[in-house]
Amino acid sequence: MGPNDDCFLVPGPVRMNQACLEALSTPTITARGNEFRDVMARLNSGLRHAFNLTPSLGERKNESWSGDDGYKVVVVSGSGTAAMEMVMANRFRPNDRVLVPTNGKFGERLAEMGSRFCIVKHLKYEWGRTFDFGEIEEQLARGNWEALAICHNETSSGITQDAVELAEMCQRHGVSFILDGITSVGGLPVHPQEWDAEAIVVGAQKCTAGPSGIAAIAVNQHFIDRCIAIRNQDDSNPTYYLDIIPALKKGDDDQTPWTPAINAAMGWAEALEFLKEEGLEERWNRCSKMAKGVRKLFLELGFELLADEYSRSSTVTAIMYPDGIDDSWRTRLKDEYNTQVIGAQDHLKGKMFRIGSMGETPIVEMIEGCKRMISCFRDCGLELPEIDVEPFFE
Ligand SMILES: Cc1ncc(COP(=O)(O)O)c(C=O)c1O
């Protein structure tokens, strides 16, 4: 990593590797031939690995989206939000009740989106604070809930929810468990089967380092059965492009109902191949090592982190600006140090910044990026102790 190389440390979209970029520029193929079926079979196989599911069962036209665990992966031409909307719109009826605890922007969006398709009770906690598990358990115990839906890794506040605890609660109370895994799948431990998760969504441009504008959902048989039953009862929510029934019908044949994002699918398949080569646990470990290093380093320097101590994310760290620093620091960091991190959203805008530790980012890039951040803070007038950055990432 040279002094002139750029450091791109945002929590998605992340940098794509050369093989992915080349696949994105593959000359056009048709959407309905065997060539594209082969792309889908590779993509499905890579997705099953990223979702931590059992290996893909088949080759082209032979159930590549399924495995021995009963889960299927459904590719969606659209960003993560489209895939999340596909889940909420198809899985629930207007009178179904869904509990949505939140502690950041994306959870809040999920609650808002869900309320267009079902009855959402939004348990709104402060950004970065751990959920009140007692309150959630109490709510679930009252009965009458169809599902608990969460944003697993809250990118806006750098917090990861305790999915194991929540999954157990769902099992105790017989409710379905739905997750926005957009910045967790491929970046930190996700166990759909153990959690009995009914649906979990991933966005390509985050931890799997694929292109923007394509996403996927892992769904279990109960999810599929409920969507079909709801449609047959004729009280389903209105959908067309995001109707999951045609997507389920086409899946076995490695096809999609509408023209798919063909080149994005090719690029993503390539990025997922790279994830296979690295190994899923190895990637989780690398992300965790980078996030731990960032946390320890900035705490040592005297900064405050937004998220509660035991819930801090391995793929994004939210760090408060000290007094006297604002987002003009980020502009200088980009212009003068060729280094990008991201700012905050909503009420925290200008008050903190976020460092992504996801995708294929090498540890040396994170180390170099942190050194530049420290230099840039000093340029902005902040007095910081002399510190050796490397040991924080060993
Ligand atoms: C946790 C989470 N959920 C949802 C989204 C929205 O995804 P997309 O922008 O791919 O629609 C994001 C994007 O940053 C996210 O981080």
The ligand as a Tripos MOL2 file, in Angstrom:
@<TRIPOS>MOLECULE
LIG
   16    16     1     0     0
SMALL
NO_CHARGES

@<TRIPOS>ATOM
      1 C1        -28.4890   -2.2250    7.1760 C.3       1 LIG1
      2 C2        -28.9580   -1.6410    5.8860 C.ar      1 LIG1
      3 N1        -30.2130   -1.8750    5.4760 N.ar      1 LIG1
      4 C3        -30.6790   -1.3720    4.3330 C.ar      1 LIG1
      5 C4        -29.9010   -0.5800    3.5280 C.ar      1 LIG1
      6 C5        -30.4460   -0.0690    2.2470 C.3       1 LIG1
      7 O1        -29.8970   -0.8340    1.2190 O.3       1 LIG1
      8 P1        -29.8680   -0.3590   -0.3010 P.3       1 LIG1
      9 O2        -29.2670    1.0110   -0.2830 O.co2     1 LIG1
     10 O3        -29.0230   -1.4080   -0.9620 O.co2     1 LIG1
     11 O4        -31.2510   -0.3480   -0.7790 O.co2     1 LIG1
     12 C6        -28.6000   -0.2920    3.9070 C.ar      1 LIG1
     13 C7        -27.7500    0.5780    3.0840 C.2       1 LIG1
     14 O5        -26.7500    1.1100    3.5160 O.2       1 LIG1
     15 C8        -28.1080   -0.8430    5.1140 C.ar      1 LIG1
     16 O6        -26.8540   -0.5940    5.5170 O.3       1 LIG1
@<TRIPOS>BOND
     1     1     2 1
     2     2     3 ar
     3     2    15 ar
     4     3     4 ar
     5     4     5 ar
     6     5     6 1
     7     5    12 ar
     8     6     7 1
     9     7     8 1
    10     8     9 2
    11     8    10 1
    12     8    11 1
    13    12    13 1
    14    12    15 ar
    15    13    14 2
    16    15    16 1
@<TRIPOS>SUBSTRUCTURE
     1 LIG1         1 GROUP 0 **** ****
